[in-house]
Amino acid sequence: MTQRGIIHGVGLGPGAQDLMSVRADRLVREARHIAFFRKAGKPGQARRIIDGMLRADAIEFAMEYPVTTEIPTSDPRYADRLCGFYADCTAHLAALSAAGEDIVVLCEGDPFFYGSFMHLHSRLAGIAPVRVVPGITGMSGAWTASGTPITWGEDVLTVLTATMPEDELTRRIGDTDALVVMKIGRHLAKLRRAVAAAGRDDSAWLVEYAAMPDQRVTRLADANAIAPYFSILLIHGQGRRP
């Protein structure tokens, strides 16, 4: 019997090749099969990060989301379409593994932190061997870009997504010492209101494209009305220090 190939979920870090781990770099450069997520009609951020690193005979498999923001996440059609999409991707990767082929699945940031690879990982369990290579998270790249530590002493750090209801955002923003908010995009106006209602607008920063060529760090009050996809909000902790 053919030995099954390994499916590697490889964390690429926040967006720069030189912030990838040595293991991630090696796997990407040696891979014959490369898979990555992207929005239809776009090259894909993960694919952009590793541009110029692939071997000449690498076979690429672009996994294009059938829906992103066109349908609300509360609409049953959203889950139905994504479930079918992940099932198709899983079948393709499992077939390659069954044929003895190793595959590298590119993951922005860390594969186990708000990443699409998690949905493949849960479906591939028991079907194919899977290994995960951790990566520097986007939020780590963001607070590094801000030039200020995110936590001190016993500060409590809370990580939220801006997709949450506004009242829940307000409550959690007010309850924590340090804050990271991800998945902002079209939710920026709601997030602004929640930050203001929690009384934290003077200490909120927006980091766009952390560790990428277009990196930009601004106070939330001075940010544009629409945040790009790769945006993270920060509120730095002010805890105990010597």
Buried (B, 14 or more C-beta within 10 A) or exposed (E): EEEBBBBBBBBBBBBBBEBBBEBBBEBBEEBBBBBBBBBEEEEBBBBBBBEEBBEEEBEEBBBBBBBEEEBEEEEEEBEEBBEEBBEEBBEBBBEBBBEEBBBBBBBBBBBBBBBBBBBBBEBBEEBBEBEBBBBBBBBBBBBBBBEEBBBBEEBEBBBBEBBBEBEEBBBBBBEBBBBBBBBBBEBBEBBBBBBBBBEBBEBBBBBBBBBBEEBBBEEBEEBEEEBBBBBBBBBBBEBEEE
